[in-house]
Amino acid sequence: MTNYETVLKQWRQIPKRIDKTVETTPKSQLNRRRRPNTMTVAETVHHITEANIVSASMIIAAIGKDGATYDWSWLYPNSDWIDRMGYAKAPIKPAVETLRALNQHIANLVAANPKVLKWKVTLFDTPGAKTYTMTVGDIMRHEAEHADEHLSELHPS
């Protein structure tokens, strides 16, 4: 499998992993915390969806203009953020549907022009911090790993 195929596969697996997690979690347990100061399954679904929405915006910026700059210093996903967003009360079905459609859309854009995997975006994520650069492929890989990390916390082996 080429790097291109691997990245697209990882990216496309994110919604499938969410589906599996939701399907294997009893409905009564979706909003239960396994431990204090951890996200519930429902909050995790919203968090991963949000992360992919932001990442998709970064990817679109890079595809639109190789070397674009993207400021996401406004986002700080801690417990206060999760409360403000209302993740504990919002239904997860629309989030999962959004994630599935969004990730397919981004995968389609990349598949239509695979060279964009190497295109870059300069990111600004913290006021006063230095910017850094990621490629489209790096962003896609990072989000797949991010989702895996959170989902494995929900159902540790």
C-alpha contacts under 8 A as a table, 3 or more apart, distances in Angstrom:
res1	aa1	res2	aa2	distance
1	M	5	E	5.98
1	M	6	T	6.30
2	T	5	E	5.15
2	T	6	T	6.13
3	N	6	T	5.03
3	N	7	V	6.11
4	Y	7	V	5.36
4	Y	8	L	6.32
4	Y	114	P	7.02
4	Y	117	L	7.54
5	E	8	L	5.23
5	E	9	K	6.02
6	T	9	K	5.09
6	T	10	Q	6.14
7	V	10	Q	5.18
7	V	11	W	6.15
7	V	137	G	6.55
7	V	140	M	6.65
7	V	141	R	6.15
8	L	11	W	5.10
8	L	12	R	6.01
8	L	107	A	6.19
8	L	111	A	8.00
8	L	140	M	7.86
9	K	12	R	5.12
9	K	13	Q	6.08
10	Q	13	Q	5.14
10	Q	14	I	6.86
10	Q	140	M	7.73
10	Q	141	R	6.84
10	Q	144	A	5.82
11	W	14	I	5.72
11	W	103	N	6.89
11	W	107	A	7.39
11	W	140	M	5.86
11	W	141	R	6.96
11	W	143	E	7.45
11	W	144	A	5.72
12	R	15	P	6.68
12	R	16	K	7.38
12	R	103	N	6.31
12	R	104	Q	6.71
12	R	107	A	7.17
13	Q	16	K	5.02
13	Q	17	R	6.02
13	Q	144	A	7.67
14	I	17	R	5.24
14	I	18	I	6.38
14	I	144	A	6.06
14	I	147	A	6.59
14	I	148	D	7.96
15	P	18	I	4.97
15	P	19	D	6.11
15	P	96	V	6.89
15	P	99	L	6.21
15	P	100	R	5.32
15	P	103	N	7.68
16	K	19	D	4.98
16	K	20	K	6.21
17	R	20	K	5.09
17	R	21	T	6.21
17	R	151	L	7.88
18	I	21	T	5.09
18	I	22	V	6.15
18	I	45	V	6.81
18	I	96	V	7.41
18	I	151	L	7.69
19	D	22	V	5.21
19	D	23	E	5.96
19	D	96	V	7.54
20	K	23	E	5.10
20	K	24	T	6.07
21	T	24	T	5.32
21	T	25	T	6.18
21	T	41	V	8.00
21	T	151	L	7.37
22	V	25	T	5.25
22	V	26	P	7.90
22	V	30	L	7.67
22	V	41	V	7.51
23	E	26	P	7.54
25	T	29	Q	6.36
25	T	30	L	6.54
26	P	29	Q	5.32
26	P	30	L	6.78
27	K	30	L	5.45
28	S	31	N	7.21
28	S	32	R	7.75
29	Q	32	R	5.07
29	Q	41	V	7.80
30	L	40	T	6.37
30	L	41	V	5.04
30	L	42	A	5.38
31	N	40	T	5.20
31	N	41	V	6.28
31	N	42	A	5.81
31	N	43	E	7.58
31	N	88	A	6.79
32	R	40	T	5.52
32	R	41	V	7.47
33	R	36	P	6.51
33	R	38	T	6.30
33	R	39	M	6.35
33	R	40	T	4.96
34	R	38	T	7.08
34	R	40	T	7.27
34	R	154	L	7.74
35	R	38	T	5.83
39	M	42	A	7.83
39	M	43	E	5.55
39	M	44	T	5.84
40	T	43	E	5.09
40	T	44	T	6.04
40	T	154	L	7.88
41	V	44	T	5.02
41	V	45	V	6.22
41	V	154	L	6.83
42	A	45	V	5.13
42	A	46	H	6.43
42	A	87	Y	7.13
42	A	88	A	6.75
42	A	92	I	6.26
43	E	46	H	5.13
43	E	47	H	6.03
43	E	82	I	7.46
43	E	87	Y	5.28
43	E	88	A	5.98
44	T	47	H	4.91
44	T	48	I	6.06
44	T	150	H	6.96
44	T	151	L	7.65
45	V	48	I	5.34
45	V	49	T	6.12
45	V	92	I	6.85
45	V	95	A	7.24
45	V	96	V	7.25
46	H	49	T	5.07
46	H	50	E	6.03
46	H	87	Y	6.26
46	H	92	I	6.91
46	H	95	A	6.24
47	H	50	E	5.08
47	H	51	A	6.12
47	H	77	P	7.90
47	H	82	I	8.00
48	I	51	A	4.99
48	I	52	N	6.18
48	I	146	H	7.88
48	I	147	A	6.11
49	T	52	N	5.16
49	T	53	I	6.22
49	T	95	A	6.26
49	T	96	V	7.17
49	T	98	T	7.56
49	T	99	L	5.48
50	E	53	I	5.03
50	E	54	V	6.30
51	A	54	V	5.24
51	A	55	S	6.03
51	A	143	E	7.40
52	N	55	S	4.83
52	N	56	A	5.79
52	N	99	L	7.15
52	N	103	N	7.62
52	N	143	E	6.81
53	I	56	A	5.11
53	I	57	S	6.35
53	I	99	L	7.68
53	I	102	L	7.42
54	V	57	S	5.10
54	V	58	M	6.43
55	S	58	M	4.95
55	S	59	I	6.16
55	S	139	I	6.68
55	S	140	M	7.72
55	S	143	E	7.50
56	A	59	I	4.93
56	A	60	I	6.07
56	A	102	L	7.62
56	A	103	N	7.81
56	A	106	I	6.75
57	S	60	I	5.06
57	S	61	A	6.14
58	M	61	A	5.05
58	M	62	A	6.31
58	M	70	Y	6.35
58	M	121	V	6.92
59	I	62	A	5.08
59	I	63	I	6.12
59	I	106	I	7.92
59	I	121	V	7.65
59	I	136	V	5.57
59	I	139	I	7.39
60	I	63	I	5.03
60	I	64	G	5.85
61	A	64	G	5.04
61	A	65	K	6.17
61	A	66	D	7.79
61	A	68	A	6.05
61	A	69	T	7.56
61	A	70	Y	7.17
61	A	121	V	6.97
62	A	65	K	5.17
62	A	66	D	4.88
62	A	67	G	6.28
62	A	68	A	5.68
62	A	116	V	7.88
62	A	119	W	6.04
62	A	120	K	5.50
62	A	121	V	5.03
62	A	135	T	7.81
62	A	136	V	6.86
63	I	66	D	6.07
63	I	116	V	6.17
63	I	119	W	6.84
63	I	136	V	7.99
64	G	68	A	7.85
65	K	68	A	5.39
66	D	119	W	5.17
66	D	120	K	5.36
66	D	121	V	6.58
67	G	119	W	7.05
67	G	120	K	4.96
67	G	121	V	4.83
67	G	122	T	6.31
68	A	120	K	7.16
68	A	121	V	4.96
68	A	122	T	6.11
69	T	121	V	5.60
69	T	122	T	4.56
69	T	123	L	5.87
69	T	124	F	7.58
70	Y	121	V	6.81
70	Y	122	T	6.17
70	Y	123	L	5.04
70	Y	124	F	6.25
71	D	74	W	7.80
71	D	123	L	6.05
71	D	124	F	4.76
71	D	125	D	6.24
72	W	75	L	5.92
72	W	123	L	7.39
72	W	124	F	6.07
72	W	125	D	5.02
72	W	126	T	7.75
73	S	76	Y	7.59
73	S	124	F	6.17
73	S	125	D	4.08
73	S	126	T	4.80
73	S	127	P	6.25
74	W	125	D	7.67
75	L	125	D	7.83
76	Y	81	W	6.67
77	P	80	D	7.70
77	P	81	W	5.25
77	P	82	I	6.55
78	N	81	W	5.22
78	N	82	I	6.31
79	S	82	I	4.97
79	S	83	D	6.17
80	D	83	D	5.10
80	D	84	R	6.17
81	W	84	R	5.05
81	W	85	M	6.08
82	I	85	M	5.17
82	I	86	G	6.27
82	I	87	Y	5.86
82	I	88	A	7.87
83	D	86	G	5.11
83	D	87	Y	6.61
83	D	88	A	7.39
86	G	89	K	5.60
86	G	90	A	6.10
87	Y	90	A	5.21
91	P	94	P	6.75
91	P	95	A	7.54
92	I	95	A	5.10
92	I	96	V	6.20
93	K	96	V	5.19
93	K	97	E	6.19
94	P	97	E	5.01
94	P	98	T	5.99
95	A	98	T	5.07
95	A	99	L	6.09
96	V	99	L	5.06
96	V	100	R	6.12
97	E	100	R	5.15
97	E	101	A	6.23
98	T	101	A	5.26
98	T	102	L	5.86
99	L	102	L	5.13
99	L	103	N	5.91
100	R	103	N	5.48
100	R	104	Q	6.20
101	A	104	Q	5.17
101	A	105	H	6.10
102	L	105	H	5.05
102	L	106	I	6.26
103	N	106	I	5.18
103	N	107	A	6.03
104	Q	107	A	5.01
104	Q	108	N	6.05
105	H	108	N	5.08
105	H	109	L	6.35
106	I	109	L	5.08
106	I	110	V	6.28
107	A	110	V	5.15
107	A	111	A	5.95
108	N	111	A	4.99
108	N	112	A	6.06
109	L	112	A	5.21
109	L	113	N	6.63
110	V	113	N	5.25
110	V	114	P	5.20
110	V	115	K	7.87
110	V	116	V	6.39
110	V	117	L	6.92
111	A	114	P	5.35
113	N	116	V	6.09
114	P	117	L	5.90
115	K	118	K	6.03
115	K	119	W	7.34
116	V	119	W	4.91
116	V	136	V	6.65
117	L	135	T	6.36
117	L	136	V	4.71
117	L	137	G	4.57
117	L	138	D	7.97
118	K	135	T	5.30
118	K	136	V	6.10
118	K	137	G	6.39
119	W	135	T	5.26
119	W	136	V	5.90
120	K	133	T	6.45
120	K	134	M	5.50
120	K	135	T	4.18
120	K	136	V	6.23
121	V	133	T	5.63
121	V	134	M	5.69
121	V	135	T	6.32
121	V	136	V	7.63
122	T	131	T	6.43
122	T	132	Y	5.53
122	T	133	T	4.30
122	T	134	M	6.59
123	L	131	T	5.44
123	L	132	Y	5.34
123	L	133	T	5.90
123	L	134	M	7.50
124	F	127	P	7.74
124	F	129	A	7.50
124	F	130	K	7.17
124	F	131	T	4.86
124	F	132	Y	6.94
125	D	129	A	7.49
125	D	131	T	7.41
126	T	129	A	5.37
134	M	138	D	5.80
134	M	139	I	6.48
135	T	138	D	4.98
135	T	139	I	6.32
136	V	139	I	5.18
136	V	140	M	6.28
137	G	140	M	5.14
137	G	141	R	6.12
138	D	141	R	5.17
138	D	142	H	5.93
139	I	142	H	5.04
139	I	143	E	6.17
140	M	143	E	5.31
140	M	144	A	6.36
141	R	144	A	5.17
141	R	145	E	6.27
142	H	145	E	5.14
142	H	146	H	5.99
143	E	146	H	4.79
143	E	147	A	6.08
144	A	147	A	5.24
144	A	148	D	6.20
145	E	148	D	4.97
145	E	149	E	6.06
146	H	149	E	5.16
146	H	150	H	6.43
147	A	150	H	5.31
147	A	151	L	6.01
148	D	151	L	5.17
148	D	152	S	5.90
149	E	152	S	5.34
149	E	153	E	6.43
150	H	153	E	5.17
150	H	154	L	6.73
151	L	154	L	5.19
151	L	155	H	6.68
152	S	155	H	5.20
152	S	156	P	5.21
152	S	157	S	7.62
153	E	156	P	5.43
